[in-house]
Amino acid sequence: MHRVVEYIDRHLDEPLQLEGLAGVAHFSPFHFHRLFSAWMGETLGDYLRRRRLEVAAQRLISQPAVPVLQVALSVGFGSTEAFARAFKTRFEMTPSSWRTAKDRNRSLLNRKPGQAATAARRNA
């Protein structure tokens, strides 16, 4: 599985299909998906979306001169609209807002989806 995770990180800007990743792991697609979900605690699709968004969030902060569209394309999103919707769902703010509020957002990169929102509700 480590080989698959490394492969995913090296190829985030490409379409990643279940069959291809199963081949990297030397499993059938059915067994690979079942093992991946058990090992990672999330489905392959959820993992790919989360990794793409986490890498994009880091790039938005570390490369402020790079346009949002270029960041979105570099992690495998086909359009700014799809990227912005997924980003807002994950981080509860737009990519541009994330970039301007970068100091507050570093802690959000390492949380599971929904974790910060739950903690914020408990503190309110």
Buried (B, 14 or more C-beta within 10 A) or exposed (E): BEEBBEBBEEBBEEEBEBEBBBBBBEBEBEEBBEBBBEEBEBEBEEBBBBBBBBBBBBBBBEEEEEEBEEBBBBBBBEEBEEBBEBBBEBBEBBBEEBBEEBEEBEEBEEBEBEEBEEEEEEEE
